[in-house]
Each structure stands twice: as structure tokens, then as C-alpha cells.
Amino acid sequence: MADQDPQPPSQQFNPHDLTQQFEQLLRTRRLNALTQRARPRHPSQSSPYPSPTPSRHSSHHAPHPPPRPTSNNPPALPTYSSLRNMPKIPSPPQDASSQRFRNNLIGLSFKPTNYENPGLLDEALAVIPLDRIYGEAEDESQLLQAKAASIGPNAKPEWGYQDCVIRALLRWFKRTFFSFVNNPPCPVCAAPTVALGMTPPTPEEKARSATRVELYRCSASECRAFERFPRYGDVWTLLQTRRGRCGEWADCFSMLCRAVGGRVRWIWCAEDHVWTEIYSEQQKRWIHVDACEEAWDNPRLYAEGWGKKMSYCIAFSADGATDVTRRYVRDAAKHGADRNRCPEEVLVWITDEIKKLRRENLSKEDRRRIIIEDHREEKELRGYVVRALAAEIGRINLSGQPSMPGEEQKVPGRASGTQEWREARGEAGNGSPRNDQPPREGH
């Protein structure tokens, strides 16, 4: 018998196609099982699905029948809660909206890579009063160690030395180094200015990553000079200007934290705010830090303090991207905004894509360490959801249970910016932005 001809290339084994077919089969089987579970159990109820064929012994040896529905307790309609709790299988973007969101997140993911520039790190270290920062950190660290020793021999300090370094840096940055800009003063007479809107950036401003420029005019009738306020995205420029709003604050502060050895995340909120997270080796978790507010480990600040409704809070770092919305929105029904930019499965696919891009050159040991941190953080984020549900159902008294990180602090309103500006953005504590909102920061 003659040898068979080899298969053409189009019919050769493709493991990628086989993987996709297997995932589709799992989805189909899971959906069928959930659909079967949601069908009415009593035969008297009408159902769009055919009834299963009974066995020949079913009439004589049937198990205990389900209770008949009564008029006081009508049967519940099938719900899709079980479908929402299905394990999310990452899926690539299929529609235009998802693709735009992916492109946006991919672009934002490059921001923390700027903090790894050796030249910028040297420039950042040059502006930090290291003796002052390390001295304050040493004093606070010793106080925390003494406090822990007074509790017992096995007690550990709440914060480690590196955490104290970041806390000292935060105080100096807020109180001494950087300034918040509402309306910039007139460059000629220093009188207050009035906003006129946006104006195109100059070539020099573009070279310093200023894609937007706000234009102001002096309010003094005898002056009427113009003032430009470029929204710089270049960290080196921010080290010179030392002014801005939340975008500039978070960008510059994150760079300084990286310069003193901290592991940094840049957090992007879809509702026009950005801040920082620092990894604490002492507590083995990421710590919320907002330089504008001098806030430390207070993630409930925005939703419960400012009254801000948030949809997406994405953490970007040199190691990838993570959806950390659950850390900042504990009550999604009250403080959450619609997450409609892409399906949840697509968001998982996008963050996995960014993680793969950022971690492909890491060593095996570093990847293993980061994966362990990912699992630990996912457990923490799930804990916030479980605790919020437990507190909501029946208003359970949780006073005797240990609190989750960040829950023991009071939640103040926003401190940075003028009262009128905060109210216009809906961040004054009532959560109701006015119609005459100022221009978005555009993060």
C-alpha cells in the first residue's frame, strides 16, 4: 500500500485553535448547566423548555416532590446572578468601544515606566532633602518599634522603616515642595485671573509633554495680561515648576517615591483623578497615598469622603496593571458608577496583556514573587466585597470582627482646591456635581 500524502498546511494541528475550541466548549456546558438549574421545578408551571423524559420507575419510586408554591409565596423568577458569578475567562476586545478602552489603558500603562529612568531618578534625588527625610523616618520608626514592644514580645510595628521614609516624604512634598494651582496669578501684577478656556500648546510646551494648555486673563482692568497654564506630563519639568493639580502632584510624587527606593503604582480613575500606591513590605500589601490630600492608607477617601462615584480604578506599575476598583469602591450600589466601557472579561484580558508585556523580561524568581503578591492582593480585594455584603445584608453588627485595611480611619472631605472648584467637580462630600463643571483634568 502506498504511503499516504502528508496533510496540507491548512489541516495541520493548531494548538491555539484547539484551546479556543476547548474554552468555547466549557462556556457552552457551563451555560447549559446554569440554564437547566434556573428552570421551574414544578411540572404545573409553564416553561419554554421541554420536560425531561421520566424513567419507567418514576411513578412508583419518585423522590420527595418539591413543595407546591402557594399564593403567599410565589415561585421566584429565574435570575442571572449565577451567570454573573461565573469565572471570568479573559476575552479579547471584539467591539469598537472595547478596542478604544484597550488602547487607552495600553497608553496609560507606559506612565510608570518613566519612573525607571536613571537620569530622572538622579534629578529627583537631587531635590529631596535626604537628611531631613531619613531623620524623620528614623524617629518615627523607633517610636513604632517602642509601641510594638510595649504590647508584647511578638508584636510587630505597624509600619516599617521604608514606610516611614515615604510618610516623611509625603509630609515634605505636601507642605514644602509642591503647590496646588486653582487659577494661576497674573504674571505681571500678581492679581487673580479668570479662566478663558483651552488654547493649543506651543512647540516648546509639546516637547515637555503638555498636550493641553489652560488660558487665563488678569482680572485687573488696568492690566488684562494673559497667563498660560500648561499641563505638563514631563516629570523633569515638574521638578522645576513644582506646581499643578492632582495629575502633576501624583506624577511628581510617584517619581520621588521611586527615587528613594519605593515600589510605586500610578492609579488612574476614569472619573478624572489620579493618585499613588506604595508597596509596604511590612504589611505585604499596596498602600493608598494621595499627595494632594496628604492621605495615607485611606482608600475610602474618595467614595465616602468626597462623595465621588467611580467606575474604574486601574493601577499601573512597572510590573503590569491591576483593576483595584474594589479597594476604593466598597459599596458599588451607592458609590459605584456604570462600568460600560467594555465587558469584564475583556478588562481581564487587557490587564493580563499589560502584565505579560511588562513581565516578559523579568527573572523566574521575580515573576514568582509578583504572582504571589497578585494572589495575596486578589484575596484582599475579595475580602472588601464580602465584608460589604455582610454589612449590607441585615445590617450585621461587625464591631467584634477585625477591620479590613483602611476601614478604621475617618474619611474626610477633599481639602485641595477651592470650595467652588470642589463643588463643581462633585468632590465636596455630597457627590452631586453641578452643571457648570470645570474642564476635566484629562488623565
MILUM-459372 format. One record per residue (C-alpha): residue in one letter; x, y, z. Coordinates in steps of 0.05 Angstrom, whole numbers, padded with zeros to 5 digits, always signed. Layout:
N
aXYZ
...
This chain:
443
m+00000+00000+00000
a+00027+00068-00019
d+00046+00118+00034
q-00007+00170+00048
d+00006+00240+00026
p+00025+00290+00081
q-00031+00335+00105
p-00032+00404+00074
p-00011+00462+00119
s-00083+00484+00128
q-00101+00417+00161
q-00041+00412+00208
f-00052+00411+00283
n-00061+00481+00312
p-00057+00483+00389
h-00084+00554+00392
d-00148+00535+00355
l-00156+00474+00399
t-00150+00517+00461
q-00203+00565+00436
q-00250+00507+00419
f-00240+00477+00488
e-00255+00544+00522
q-00317+00553+00480
l-00340+00482+00499
l-00331+00498+00573
r-00371+00562+00565
t-00427+00525+00529
r-00431+00469+00580
r-00430+00517+00639
l-00485+00560+00607
n-00528+00498+00594
a-00520+00474+00666
l-00539+00542+00694
t-00599+00547+00647
q-00622+00478+00668
r-00615+00498+00741
a-00657+00561+00731
r-00716+00523+00700
p-00781+00518+00741
r-00781+00454+00782
h-00856+00443+00787
p-00889+00410+00727
s-00952+00453+00733
q-00914+00516+00715
s-00907+00533+00643
s-00837+00531+00615
p-00809+00546+00546
y-00764+00485+00553
p-00786+00412+00541
s-00793+00369+00602
p-00743+00313+00612
t-00768+00243+00596
p-00787+00207+00661
s-00758+00139+00677
r-00804+00079+00678
h-00799+00073+00755
s-00811+00146+00768
s-00885+00139+00784
h-00874+00088+00839
h-00807+00107+00869
a-00803+00182+00859
p-00763+00222+00910
h-00796+00273+00955
p-00831+00322+00909
p-00814+00396+00914
p-00863+00438+00955
r-00921+00467+00917
p-00919+00542+00910
t-00972+00579+00950
s-01005+00645+00936
n-00967+00676+00995
n-00900+00651+00970
p-00899+00653+00893
p-00842+00619+00858
a-00783+00665+00844
l-00767+00680+00772
p-00702+00654+00744
t-00645+00703+00757
y-00578+00713+00725
s-00538+00721+00789
s-00504+00655+00778
l-00483+00677+00709
r-00452+00740+00738
n-00412+00698+00787
m-00383+00653+00733
p-00307+00652+00730
k-00286+00706+00681
i-00249+00677+00622
p-00206+00731+00590
s-00233+00750+00522
p-00201+00798+00471
p-00238+00861+00451
q-00290+00849+00397
d-00325+00917+00390
a-00302+00988+00377
s-00315+01012+00448
s-00274+00956+00479
q-00217+00968+00430
r-00216+01042+00447
f-00213+01026+00521
r-00157+00977+00509
n-00117+01029+00470
n-00128+01079+00526
l-00104+01032+00580
i-00044+01009+00539
g-00023+01082+00531
l-00032+01097+00605
s+00009+01036+00624
f+00072+01070+00598
k+00068+01125+00651
p+00104+01086+00707
t+00159+01065+00661
n+00184+01137+00663
y+00199+01128+00736
e+00253+01077+00719
n+00296+01127+00680
p+00364+01130+00716
g+00375+01203+00696
l+00307+01224+00723
l+00320+01186+00787
d+00384+01224+00798
e+00349+01290+00784
a+00294+01271+00834
l+00344+01253+00888
a+00379+01320+00879
v+00317+01359+00901
i+00300+01316+00962
p+00328+01337+01030
l+00351+01267+01045
d+00380+01282+01114
r+00313+01311+01136
i+00272+01255+01106
y+00314+01198+01134
g+00319+01232+01202
e+00244+01238+01209
a+00235+01167+01184
e+00285+01141+01236
d+00249+01177+01292
e+00181+01152+01272
s+00207+01081+01262
q+00236+01079+01332
l+00171+01104+01362
l+00132+01049+01325
q+00181+00997+01349
a+00175+01021+01421
k+00100+01020+01416
a+00102+00948+01389
a+00150+00927+01444
s+00102+00954+01497
i+00046+00910+01470
g+00085+00845+01474
p+00147+00808+01452
n+00114+00782+01389
a+00082+00847+01366
k+00108+00880+01303
p+00110+00954+01286
e+00051+00977+01245
w+00098+01007+01192
g+00168+00990+01172
y+00227+01038+01162
q+00215+01044+01087
d+00142+01061+01100
c+00165+01116+01148
v+00211+01144+01094
i+00151+01151+01046
r+00109+01182+01101
a+00163+01234+01115
l+00169+01247+01041
l+00094+01256+01036
r+00094+01309+01091
w+00152+01348+01060
f+00122+01344+00990
k+00054+01370+01011
r+00076+01424+01060
t+00140+01449+01028
f+00156+01427+00958
f+00094+01427+00913
s+00037+01477+00906
f-00035+01468+00883
v-00059+01512+00826
n-00130+01537+00823
n-00125+01598+00778
p-00052+01619+00768
p-00037+01691+00788
c-00024+01745+00736
p+00050+01743+00715
v+00052+01820+00712
c+00014+01846+00773
a+00001+01781+00812
a-00074+01796+00812
p-00125+01739+00807
t-00140+01713+00737
v-00203+01689+00702
a-00205+01625+00661
l-00218+01634+00587
g-00215+01561+00565
m-00163+01518+00529
t-00111+01540+00479
p-00064+01499+00434
p+00005+01484+00464
t+00068+01515+00434
p+00123+01470+00405
e+00164+01480+00469
e+00104+01460+00512
k+00092+01399+00469
a+00165+01379+00478
r+00152+01377+00553
s+00091+01332+00544
a+00039+01387+00552
t-00018+01365+00508
r-00067+01415+00539
v-00057+01488+00559
e-00107+01528+00600
l-00112+01603+00584
y-00125+01656+00637
r-00132+01732+00637
c-00117+01782+00691
s-00179+01808+00727
a-00149+01877+00738
s-00178+01926+00687
e-00113+01965+00680
c-00072+01901+00666
r-00112+01848+00628
a-00050+01806+00616
f-00055+01734+00595
e-00027+01674+00631
r-00017+01604+00604
f-00020+01543+00648
p+00009+01483+00610
r-00010+01416+00640
y+00059+01385+00637
g+00067+01309+00635
d+00143+01310+00637
v+00169+01294+00707
w+00234+01332+00698
t+00195+01395+00681
l+00151+01385+00742
l+00213+01382+00786
q+00227+01453+00762
t+00156+01484+00762
r+00134+01449+00826
r+00061+01465+00816
g-00002+01435+00786
r-00064+01396+00804
c-00076+01323+00821
g-00044+01298+00756
e+00021+01335+00766
w+00021+01320+00841
a+00014+01245+00831
d+00064+01243+00774
c+00119+01281+00811
f+00107+01249+00879
s+00108+01179+00849
m+00175+01194+00816
l+00204+01218+00883
c+00179+01156+00918
r+00213+01113+00866
a+00277+01154+00875
v+00281+01136+00950
g+00271+01062+00935
g+00196+01053+00940
r+00156+01007+00895
v+00106+01052+00861
r+00038+01047+00827
w+00004+01103+00789
i-00071+01097+00798
w-00117+01123+00743
c-00191+01135+00759
a-00238+01141+00699
e-00275+01197+00736
d-00217+01246+00730
h-00170+01234+00787
v-00102+01201+00797
w-00061+01183+00858
t-00005+01136+00882
e+00002+01068+00915
i+00064+01045+00952
y+00080+00973+00968
s+00092+00961+01042
e+00140+00903+01056
q+00119+00908+01129
q+00045+00895+01115
k+00054+00857+01049
r+00002+00899+01012
w-00005+00962+00970
i-00018+01026+01008
h-00061+01083+00983
v-00024+01150+00982
d-00053+01216+00956
a-00002+01272+00957
c-00054+01326+00943
e-00091+01308+01007
e-00031+01283+01047
a-00072+01220+01054
w-00040+01154+01076
d-00076+01087+01074
n-00145+01116+01068
p-00175+01085+01005
r-00247+01102+01025
l-00230+01176+01019
y-00259+01188+00950
a-00324+01148+00952
e-00344+01160+01024
g-00308+01225+01039
w-00314+01264+00974
g-00379+01230+00952
k-00346+01211+00886
k-00377+01157+00844
m-00324+01115+00809
s-00326+01062+00755
y-00255+01041+00741
c-00193+01049+00785
i-00134+01017+00748
a-00065+01011+00780
f-00006+01016+00732
s+00065+00998+00752
a+00130+00973+00721
d+00103+00903+00734
g+00036+00909+00698
a-00036+00933+00710
t-00089+00913+00761
d-00162+00932+00769
v-00164+00957+00842
t-00234+00988+00840
r-00257+00943+00897
r-00206+00975+00943
y-00235+01044+00932
v-00309+01029+00920
r-00332+00986+00978
d-00407+00996+00965
a-00416+00991+00889
a-00491+01004+00894
k-00480+01070+00930
h-00413+01095+00905
g-00402+01057+00840
a-00412+01085+00770
d-00430+01045+00709
r-00374+01000+00683
n-00395+01001+00610
r-00331+01015+00572
c-00320+00941+00559
p-00344+00873+00585
e-00310+00849+00649
e-00278+00790+00612
v-00246+00840+00563
l-00217+00881+00621
v-00185+00819+00650
w-00155+00804+00581
i-00128+00875+00576
t-00095+00875+00645
d-00066+00806+00631
e-00038+00833+00565
i-00004+00891+00601
k+00024+00844+00655
k+00053+00799+00602
l+00084+00859+00566
r+00116+00885+00630
r+00139+00819+00659
e+00168+00784+00598
n+00240+00805+00615
l+00236+00790+00690
s+00273+00733+00721
k+00237+00670+00742
e+00244+00688+00816
d+00216+00758+00806
r+00157+00732+00766
r+00142+00681+00820
r+00146+00735+00875
i+00098+00781+00836
i+00049+00725+00823
i+00046+00710+00898
e+00033+00784+00911
d-00022+00783+00858
h-00057+00725+00893
r-00050+00759+00961
e-00079+00823+00933
e-00137+00787+00900
k-00154+00756+00967
e-00153+00825+00999
l-00198+00855+00945
r-00248+00797+00952
g-00249+00809+01027
y-00273+00880+01016
v-00332+00854+00975
v-00350+00800+01025
r-00347+00848+01083
a-00390+00900+01046
l-00443+00847+01031
a-00443+00822+01102
a-00452+00893+01128
e-00509+00906+01080
i-00549+00843+01090
g-00589+00853+01153
r-00542+00908+01177
i-00500+00858+01214
n-00462+00884+01274
l-00389+00875+01257
s-00360+00912+01317
g-00327+00849+01343
q-00294+00829+01278
p-00225+00853+01255
s-00228+00910+01206
m-00201+00908+01136
p-00141+00953+01119
g-00162+01025+01114
e-00230+01016+01149
e-00210+01042+01217
q-00196+01113+01194
k-00244+01171+01190
v-00260+01194+01120
p-00253+01270+01110
g-00277+01311+01051
r-00230+01338+00998
a-00181+01391+01023
s-00144+01412+00959
g-00174+01464+00912
t-00224+01518+00925
q-00293+01502+00953
e-00326+01524+00888
w-00279+01481+00847
r-00292+01420+00892
e-00367+01430+00888
a-00365+01437+00812
r-00329+01370+00807
g-00376+01336+00856
e-00320+01324+00906
a-00343+01367+00964
g-00377+01309+01000
n-00447+01310+00970
g-00429+01272+00907
s-00473+01316+00863
p-00432+01354+00811
r-00461+01419+00785
n-00477+01432+00712
d-00422+01485+00706
q-00364+01436+00718
p-00293+01460+00704
p-00252+01427+00648
r-00234+01355+00663
e-00162+01343+00682
g-00157+01294+00625
h-00116+01239+00659
